[in-house]
């Protein structure tokens, strides 16, 4: 099948709904706006707010959903990393913290090294690990209280807004 060849070449892509309450609305919108060969097959591909397929299929669906004010993100399907441990105990500045985050979470080269860029990166397609362990957090909190509060809030907000991509955070 051509679709299988395309997925093998470019990988599988997924759309993640920001709000799972939109799932029924999404199915309705897509039934009306998308030409599915077999709606039963499509329903099997929607599970827990995830829609999977080829990149072009997902881009088309994302555009339809965006036009209907359904918030979602498009990401390439990869095996999520189970756990990342970051030792933040010796960090002294905000710039060092941003660099440590960029390196350990494998943020793109163009990462803006600030909290707005952090939010844009974690909500824009990069998948956080299933578990993030931050070692030396109390030291960092004492040195950079504003940054640690912002980071904690952003990670908490992310977990609330994207429950399908939830990242368990351990502050040690």
Buried (B, 14 or more C-beta within 10 A) or exposed (E): EEEEEBBEEEEBBBBBBBBBEBBEBBBEBBEEBEEEEEEEEBEEEBEEBBBBBBBEBBBBBBEBBEEBEBEBBBBEBEEEBEEBEBBBBEBEEBEBBBBBBBEBBEBEEEBBBEBEBBBBBBBEBBBBBBBBBBBBBEBBBEBBEEBBEBBBEBBEEBBEEBBEBEBEBEBE
